[in-house]
Amino acid sequence: MGQQQAIHKFVLGNKELEGKTAEFQYDRGWYSITDILGEERNVIYKSRNAQEAYMKWNVYIGRKKERSAANEERKNENSKKARG
């Protein structure tokens, strides 16, 4: 009997976006987001940080808006101006 190969790669999500497919996957400790158009596969993001990867995926597929430090800073400045 031959030794069985363990499965290390999992597709965590995929979504149709603007005529292409976006795929979110985990493979041997790495999380990646890939654009697929026909036979062409283009990795647009790769990280070992699960929390960051899930956040990027949700932003990429439009579930959430990206929160950046600059946006947070602007909000704080605007609320200070509003208070007077």
HELIX and SHEET records of a PDB file:
HELIX    1   1 ALA A   50  TYR A   60  1                                  11    
HELIX    2   2 ALA A   69  ARG A   83  1                                  15    
SHEET    1   A 4 LYS A   9  LEU A  17  0                                        
SHEET    2   A 4 LYS A  20  ASP A  27 -1                                        
SHEET    3   A 4 TRP A  30  LEU A  37 -1                                        
SHEET    4   A 4 GLU A  40  SER A  47 -1                                        
END                                                                             
